[in-house]
Amino acid sequence: MKRYRDCTTKGNHIKELPVEQRPREKLQASGPSSLSDLELVTLLIGSGTPRSPATLLAKQVLELLDKTHADEQVQPKEIVRIDGLGIAKATLICAALELGRRRLPTKHKQVIFPCDVYPLIRHYGNRQQEHFICVSLNGAHEIISVNVVSIGLVNHTLVHPREVFA
């Protein structure tokens, strides 16, 4: 899997990056689909604190989101536990997630070929750790859910069958 295409190549602060690699400028030049999940969350956070730059906070938010099942919603009180994020940023992140959920098409996508799943999981390709992802289908091969079952190390992850079937 690819490594994070994150904002931390030269440092943790956005202002230390070359202008063309900053998330806001990158979005304007190439569109939102060119940004990694980390860069998108960094844009939502905006600015961090002197101790916790926005990129580090965004990484912690993504880790929290990865641990949350697709059926559950992250609550602002969970995000506020991240040192450096207050209630304003937590509610902004929750609102953005809810808006994304509401705008998703309600029609279930049918999986005919393996490449049909790729658009749903491609954003996991730039994570630093291996992710074991379970894509659940119904009898008509329509996607029911996409869940992260296990998060491992840089080059492997351990998965027990009970975690997959749960």
WORA-V790430 format. One record per residue. N is the residue number from 0. RES is the residue in three letters. OMEGA is omega as a letter, one per 40 degrees, with the letter a starting at -180 (none if undefined). Layout:
N;RES;OMEGA + N;RES;OMEGA
This chain:
0;MET;i + 1;LYS;i + 2;ARG;i + 3;TYR;i + 4;ARG;a + 5;ASP;a + 6;CYS;a + 7;THR;a + 8;THR;i + 9;LYS;a + 10;GLY;a + 11;ASN;a + 12;HIS;a + 13;ILE;a + 14;LYS;i + 15;GLU;a + 16;LEU;i + 17;PRO;a + 18;VAL;a + 19;GLU;i + 20;GLN;i + 21;ARG;a + 22;PRO;a + 23;ARG;a + 24;GLU;i + 25;LYS;i + 26;LEU;i + 27;GLN;a + 28;ALA;a + 29;SER;a + 30;GLY;a + 31;PRO;a + 32;SER;i + 33;SER;a + 34;LEU;i + 35;SER;i + 36;ASP;a + 37;LEU;i + 38;GLU;i + 39;LEU;i + 40;VAL;i + 41;THR;i + 42;LEU;i + 43;LEU;a + 44;ILE;i + 45;GLY;i + 46;SER;i + 47;GLY;i + 48;THR;i + 49;PRO;i + 50;ARG;a + 51;SER;i + 52;PRO;a + 53;ALA;a + 54;THR;i + 55;LEU;i + 56;LEU;i + 57;ALA;i + 58;LYS;i + 59;GLN;i + 60;VAL;i + 61;LEU;i + 62;GLU;i + 63;LEU;i + 64;LEU;i + 65;ASP;a + 66;LYS;a + 67;THR;i + 68;HIS;a + 69;ALA;a + 70;ASP;a + 71;GLU;i + 72;GLN;i + 73;VAL;a + 74;GLN;i + 75;PRO;a + 76;LYS;i + 77;GLU;a + 78;ILE;a + 79;VAL;i + 80;ARG;i + 81;ILE;a + 82;ASP;a + 83;GLY;i + 84;LEU;i + 85;GLY;a + 86;ILE;a + 87;ALA;i + 88;LYS;i + 89;ALA;i + 90;THR;i + 91;LEU;i + 92;ILE;i + 93;CYS;i + 94;ALA;i + 95;ALA;i + 96;LEU;i + 97;GLU;i + 98;LEU;i + 99;GLY;i + 100;ARG;a + 101;ARG;a + 102;ARG;i + 103;LEU;i + 104;PRO;a + 105;THR;i + 106;LYS;i + 107;HIS;i + 108;LYS;a + 109;GLN;i + 110;VAL;i + 111;ILE;i + 112;PHE;i + 113;PRO;a + 114;CYS;i + 115;ASP;a + 116;VAL;a + 117;TYR;a + 118;PRO;a + 119;LEU;a + 120;ILE;a + 121;ARG;a + 122;HIS;i + 123;TYR;a + 124;GLY;a + 125;ASN;i + 126;ARG;a + 127;GLN;a + 128;GLN;i + 129;GLU;i + 130;HIS;i + 131;PHE;a + 132;ILE;i + 133;CYS;i + 134;VAL;a + 135;SER;a + 136;LEU;i + 137;ASN;a + 138;GLY;i + 139;ALA;a + 140;HIS;i + 141;GLU;a + 142;ILE;i + 143;ILE;a + 144;SER;i + 145;VAL;a + 146;ASN;i + 147;VAL;a + 148;VAL;a + 149;SER;i + 150;ILE;a + 151;GLY;a + 152;LEU;a + 153;VAL;a + 154;ASN;i + 155;HIS;i + 156;THR;i + 157;LEU;a + 158;VAL;i + 159;HIS;a + 160;PRO;a + 161;ARG;i + 162;GLU;i + 163;VAL;a + 164;PHE;i + 165;ALA;none
